[in-house]
Amino acid sequence: MDKLEEQMAYLIRTVDDLSDMVARQENEIAILTRRVYMLMQREGEREAAGNEGVVIGNERPPHY
């Protein structure tokens, strides 16, 4: 009986630890999702404003 109680206590502790880890990861995912959304908005605004100052590949800058 003591062995079962010991195993149960270990499993309860493991479940609690995993639950805490999942909660932290959920918060991190929410933060990262918001950051990606903000970056996507900024990039969309940048594209809408035109490609000012961005040289892609072998394109010549406009002052040539």
N, C-alpha and C positions, 0 to 999 in steps of 0.2 A: 504494500500500500504506500509506503514511504517513497518507493521508487517512482510510482505513478504520480504522486504529488510533486515530486522533484521535476519530473519530465513536464508536467503540466505547467509548473511555474516557469520553467525554461521556455516553453512554447509561448506562454502569455507574454513574457519579456520580449521574445523575438518578434511577435506580432506587433507589440507596441513600438519597438524600434523601427520596424518596417513601415508602420503607419506614419511615424514622425518623418521618415525619409520621403515617403510619398507626398506628404503635405509640403515639405520643403521644395521638392521637385515641382509640385503644382504651382507654387509661388514663382519659382524661377522660370517656368514655362510661360506663365502669364506675363512676367516682366519682359522676357525675350520676345513674346508675341507682340506686345505693345511697341517695343523698339523696332521690330521688323516693319510693323505697320507705319510707324513714323518715317522710317527710311524710305519705304515705298512711296509715301506721300511726297516727301522731299524730291525724290527722283522724278515723280510725275510732274511736279511743279517745275523742275529744272527742264524737263523735256518740253513742257508746254511753253516755257519761256524761250525756247530755242537752244541750240547747242553752243551757247556763247562761251568762247574760250576753251572748248574741248577739241583737241586734235586727236583724231582716230587714225591709227595706222600711218600710212604715208601721205595723208592729206597735208596740203600746205596751209599754213595759217593765213588768214585773210589779208595780212599786211604785205604779202609777197606780190 
